[in-house]
Amino acid sequence: MNDTSLVSNAFQTFTKDAPAHSQAWLEAVAKLGAASALDAKTQSLAYIAVLAAVRLESGLAFHVAEAKANGASREEVVSAVLTGLPAVGNGVTAALPAAIAAYDR
């Protein structure tokens, strides 16, 4: 995924102004992904669910685009956002507008 318009300003600043830290982070992320038993689509949807649950909307555009590229439907993305509803409450609904906009982009 090379579209930097989907990457939050905070993460772009992190990669630009803390290159050693961001490189270490990206390597760890790659290794964690490789260790996962989940297929790419399921992993992407799970990550969207986590972002919504912790209310980290800044990463949604990138990760929704990734999920879509991995074959996730719009309905699956919406369901992923709402997965945390029973555990963390309706705060996850705050992520819906950003997730849907990113999917429809």
C-alpha positions in Angstrom: 0.0 0.0 0.0 1.9 3.1 -1.2 -0.9 5.7 -1.1 0.4 8.1 1.6 -2.9 10.0 1.6 -4.2 7.1 3.6 -1.5 7.4 6.2 -2.2 9.7 9.1 -0.2 12.8 9.6 1.0 11.5 13.0 2.4 8.3 11.4 4.0 10.2 8.5 5.7 12.5 11.1 6.8 9.4 13.0 8.4 7.8 10.0 10.0 11.1 8.9 11.3 12.4 12.2 12.0 9.2 14.0 13.3 6.9 11.2 15.1 4.4 13.4 12.2 4.0 15.7 9.7 3.7 12.9 11.9 1.2 11.1 12.0 -0.9 14.3 8.3 -0.6 14.6 7.6 -1.6 11.0 9.9 -4.6 11.3 8.1 -5.8 14.5 4.7 -5.3 12.7 5.9 -7.4 9.8 7.1 -10.2 12.1 3.9 -10.2 14.0 1.9 -10.4 10.8 4.1 -13.3 9.6 3.5 -15.1 12.9 -0.3 -14.8 12.7 -2.3 -17.9 11.8 -5.0 -15.6 10.4 -5.3 -15.0 6.6 -4.7 -11.5 5.4 -8.4 -10.5 5.1 -9.3 -11.8 8.6 -6.2 -10.1 10.1 -7.1 -6.8 8.4 -10.7 -7.0 9.8 -9.5 -7.9 13.3 -7.1 -4.9 13.2 -10.0 -2.6 12.2 -12.0 -4.0 15.2 -9.1 -3.2 17.5 -8.7 0.3 16.1 -12.4 1.0 16.6 -12.4 -0.5 20.2 -9.4 1.7 21.3 -10.8 4.7 19.4 -7.8 5.1 17.2 -9.5 6.5 14.1 -6.4 7.9 12.6 -5.3 4.5 11.3 -8.7 3.5 9.8 -8.3 4.9 6.3 -5.1 2.9 5.7 -6.3 -0.3 7.3 -9.8 -0.2 5.7 -8.1 0.2 2.3 -5.8 -2.7 3.2 -8.8 -4.9 4.2 -10.6 -4.0 1.0 -7.5 -4.9 -1.1 -7.5 -8.2 0.8 -11.1 -8.9 -0.3 -13.2 -7.6 2.6 -16.6 -6.3 1.7 -18.1 -3.1 2.9 -20.4 -5.1 5.2 -17.5 -7.0 6.6 -15.7 -3.7 7.4 -18.8 -2.4 9.2 -19.2 -5.6 11.1 -15.5 -5.4 12.1 -16.0 -1.9 13.5 -19.0 -3.0 15.5 -17.4 -6.3 16.8 -16.4 -4.6 20.0 -19.9 -3.2 20.7 -20.7 -5.8 23.5 -17.3 -5.4 25.2 -16.6 -1.7 25.0 -19.9 -0.1 24.1 -21.2 2.2 21.5 -18.0 4.2 21.4 -17.0 2.0 18.5 -19.7 3.6 16.4 -17.5 6.7 16.3 -15.3 4.8 13.9 -18.1 4.1 11.4 -18.0 7.3 9.4 -14.3 7.2 8.8 -14.3 3.4 8.0 -17.2 3.7 5.6 -15.7 6.8 3.9 -12.4 5.0 3.5 -14.1 1.9 2.0 -16.2 4.0 -0.4 -13.2 6.0 -1.5 
